[in-house]
Amino acid sequence: MRLTRSTLAVSLLLAFAACSQGGQEATAKASQAQAAVHPISGLPVKDLKVKSANGTHAFRVEIASTFKEQEHGLMFRSEMGADEGMIFPNKPPRRSAFWMRNTVIPLDIIFIGTDHRILNIAANAVPYDETPLPSDGIAAGVLELNGGRAAQLGIKAGDKVSW
């Protein structure tokens, strides 16, 4: 009888340890997914997709939510991956205009309407240029990608953006 209780106790301990370890791994993975931040800006990073006539294009974008984050944007950044970008959610949606003050790399500035369709694209915005580049209507958000990337992928006005 004693052996049976020991065996039962060991079995329960092993089962608990296995469940506990699996739970810790799941918790760690969930924590990593929630805590995804950009190594340079420290901003949260999430997936964004653009559905165009050429297919769906996936990007990993930094989310500039606050006024301060949006004011800084991609200034002083010397490089960005081909499928990386930054999204500026407008809450509430409004007419927007961006400029390239202290922005080192050329950008495609993509204005997204309240229906999540692209309103217009200020393509290959010139580094350091302070000329305002406006949206063609009320924008729910603005997406910045590397200059020329939208044309390269066939992304244009009317395409659907989800984030």
Stockholm file with secondary structure:
# STOCKHOLM 1.0

chainA/1-163         MRLTRSTLAVSLLLAFAACSQGGQEATAKASQAQAAVHPISGLPVKDLKVKSANGTHAFRVEIASTFKEQEHGLMFRSEMGADEGMIFPNKPPRRSAFWMRNTVIPLDIIFIGTDHRILNIAANAVPYDETPLPSDGIAAGVLELNGGRAAQLGIKAGDKVSW
#=GR chainA/1-163 SS CHHHHHHHHHHHHHHHHHHHHHHHHHHHHHHHHHTCBCTTTCCBEEEEEEEETTEEEEEEEEECCSHHHHHHTTTTCCCCCTTEEEEEEEEEEEEEEECCTTCCSCEEEEEEETTSBEEEEEEEECTTCCCCEEEEEEEEEEEEEETTHHHHHTCCTTCEEEC
#=GC SS_cons         CHHHHHHHHHHHHHHHHHHHHHHHHHHHHHHHHHTCBCTTTCCBEEEEEEEETTEEEEEEEEECCSHHHHHHTTTTCCCCCTTEEEEEEEEEEEEEEECCTTCCSCEEEEEEETTSBEEEEEEEECTTCCCCEEEEEEEEEEEEEETTHHHHHTCCTTCEEEC
//
